[in-house]
Amino acid sequence: MRAASFLLSAAVAVASVQGAIVPQRRATVCNGHAELCDRSYGNVTYFGSHDSFAFSEDPFALARDQEIDIPSQLGLGVRLLQAQAHVHDNVLHFCHTSCALFDGGTVEAYLNKVNDFLKANPNEVLTLIFTNPEGASLPDLWDPPFQASGIADLAYVPPHLPMKQSEWPTLGDMISSGKRVVVFLDAGADTDRSVPYILPEFQMVWETPFSVTDDKFPCSVDRISAPLSTEDHMYMINHSLNKDILGTGIIVSDPIDAKTTNGVPSILANAAGCEGFAAGRAPNFVLLDFVNIGDGLTAVTQLNGLA
């Protein structure tokens, strides 16, 4: 009995020593590039999908902003998913303006697909930027689908808020820690901190105007919150072109010109026009309609200095 007890104690001691001296596994490739592992999350440009849930192959589905589904978008290299939420039958859905116009299904079903990708791709850092136009409750409606899908377990919680652009950890550190999903909400998280991993977007990320109809994409700071300076924020360019239907004021996304809009020259010109607001830095997020058309990933790779 004493011998067995001694062996057990020795085994525990060895395991403890091993646990103390074995370093945490470090990612060597992050978001597809070894060069990004030592780069701060706040110093990387991410390929983004606008209204990512609103996908359809039907060219007559005017409310669509994408042609391919979530797994396909992620497979293309999209690392920012944007979506708009509405309460439908007391459950949170991703819908375009209203669920009667385009219902993309429940937030939980959407996040399950995202989690499937993350489990299969452990060296990827992903950003989620969601809008909350109806002020849905964070603990009652937002947190449950994140918990049920498993995304909450992967979500990064900053040590303090707001975080300056320069204060974020590296992609390698995020991947090694297992906290490699950053969740921003445009409204609600600034006043309700009951769900710590859901972060107030505009305190840390400013955006250019959306619903743009000018293909020159003139840059301006459209939405931002205190206390950080503009230069201390990360920022997102809304690089999606819209068309006004017959001068009615009703605008829809423009798939016809998407190849040009999502081309490298157009994206780089937009980014260059915004650098003056960000101490010369490239945008953190490039948000596109129809991500499968054009060369969005190529442009983002160039903005990261990797091409």
Protein Blocks (a to p, Z undefined) as FASTA:
>chain_A
ZZmmmmmmmmmmmmmmmmmmmccdddfbeghiaklmmpcfklcccdddehkllgcfbfkl
mkbcbfbdfklmmmnopabdcdddddeehiacddehiaklocgbjfklmmmmmmmmmmmm
mkbccddddddfkopafklmmmmmmmmnommmmpccdfbdcddfklpccfklmmmnopac
ccddfbhjlmmckbmklccfklmpccddehiabfnlpaddfbdcdfbdfklpccddddbd
dddehhnopacddfklmmmmmpmklmmmmmmmmmmmngopacfbdcdehklgcjflmmmm
mmnopZZ
